[in-house]
Structures are given as structure tokens and as C-alpha cells.
Amino acid sequence: MRTITRVLVICSLTMVVVIGCEQQLTVQTAPIEFRVAATDRNPSACQRFDAALSRVHTFTRTGDTASVRSAGGVSSNMTQSSPGVFTTDFSIGGTTMRVVANTTTSPKSLDVTEPRLGCRWSAIAP
């Protein structure tokens, strides 16, 4: 009887560990809302993007991936470039923007850049 009891306890502990690992892989964090603003050094050519980018952007992390969605309907999946930092590229009017969300800092930040023109918008979580 004792041997059977010990085996059951070991199996139960093993199942808890496996279940705990599965839960960590599928954890979804609460969405974070950002409202980006242009930096004061943006060239005047960047102003055409201000209206689209000044809307709320919602960042949602799911495990090692994330997504960003703007109120204007732009949605993009993000990949983790380093722990807690997610990136993606998306286009507005034929211009490619790089989006970087950093969840390791306090407060969390979201940066949007267009390197060809030198445009930059940024936000921190409220």
C-alpha cells in the first residue's frame, strides 16, 4: 500500500508542474492603450501621418507574440525581438512604419518611426 501511495503523490506533482507550464505559455496580458504624439523634431513632411497615428493604439501581448491595433483600423502582429520588446512594420499610404513596444520599462512605451523621412512618434502607458 505504501508504494502505491507514493507513486500517486509523484504523479500528482508531475501533473501540477506540466499544467503550470502550459498555463504560462498561453497567458494573455491585459491590453495596454497608447496615444502616440509626434516628437518636436519631426520634419514637416511627417505631419501627414499625425492624424492617423494620434489615435489610440492598443497593444495586446499573448505569450511570446503580441499585436497592435489602431483606432483607425491598422492591425499588425508583432514578434518579440528581445525579452519584453516587440516589433512590427506596417504601411500607411505606402510608407512603412516601424513600431516598437517595450514592456520592460516603467512606464511601458510605444514608438513609431519612419526612418526615410526621420519621423518619430512615441507614447507611454498612462
N, C-alpha and C positions, 0 to 999 in steps of 0.2 A: 504494500500500500504506500509506503513512504516514497519509493522510487517513482511511482505514477504521479503522486502529488508534486514532486519536484519537477518532473517533466512538464506538467501542466503550467506551473509557475514560469518556467523558462519560456515556453511557447507564448504565454500571455505577454511577457515582457518584450519578446521579439515582435509581436504584433503591434504593440504600442509604438515601438521605435519606427517600424515601417509606416504605420499610419501617420505618425508625426512628420516623417519626411515627405510623404505625399501632400500633406496639408501645406507645407512650406512652399512647395513648387507651384501651387495654384492660388496663393494668396493674392487678392486684388486690393490695392490700397485705395483709399477714398480719393476721388478726383480732386485735383488742385486747379483753381481758376486763376489765370494770369491776365492782366490787361497791359499789353506792351505799349511802350511810348518811344518815340524817336529820340535818339541822343541829340544833343545840341550841336554836334559837329557834322550832322548829315548834310551832304551836298543837296542843293535844291532839286536835283533830278530824282531824289528819293521820296519827295513829298507825294508823288502819285500813288505810292503804296500805303501812305499813312491811314487812309480811311479803312482799308481792308484789314490792316494789321492792328489798328487800335481797338478792335472788338475783342471780346473775351475769348481767350484760348483756354480750353480745358485739357489738362494733362491727366492721363489715367495710366497707372502702372499695373502690370499684371506679370508678376514674376520677373523674368529677365527681359521682358519686352514692355513696350508702352505704346500709347497712341496720343496724338494731339489733334484736337478738333477746334476750329474757329467758329465763331457765331455766324460767319459768312458762308459756312459750308465746306471749307477746306478741311480735309481729314487725311491724316497720314500715320502709318505705323512707324514706330521708332525702334532702333536697335540700341542695345547697351554698348557703349564704346569703352567704358570703364565702370567700375562699381558705382552705381547710383547716378551715372551720367548717360543720357540717352540722346541720340541724334537722328535727324532725318532731313531730307531735301524735299521741297515741294515747289511748284511753279505758280506764279501769279502773273497773268498776262504775258507769258513767255519768258519771264525772268525767274531764275532758280534762286530760291532762298534756302539757307541752312538754318535749321532750328536745333538748339541745344538746350535740354532741360537738365539742370543739376539739382538732384535731390539730396546731395550730401552736405550742402551748405545750410546755414540757418540765418536768414530765411532762404527758402528754395528759390531758384531763379530760372528764367526762361529767356534765352537770347535768340534773336533772329538777325541774320546777317546776309548781305548781298555783296560779295567781295569785288565784283567787277566795278561797281559804282562806288563802293565804300560805304554802303548804307548799313545802319545798325539800329535795332530796336531792342529794348530789354524790359524785363518786369521781374518783380519779386512777389512771392506769395503774400497775401495780406495776413 
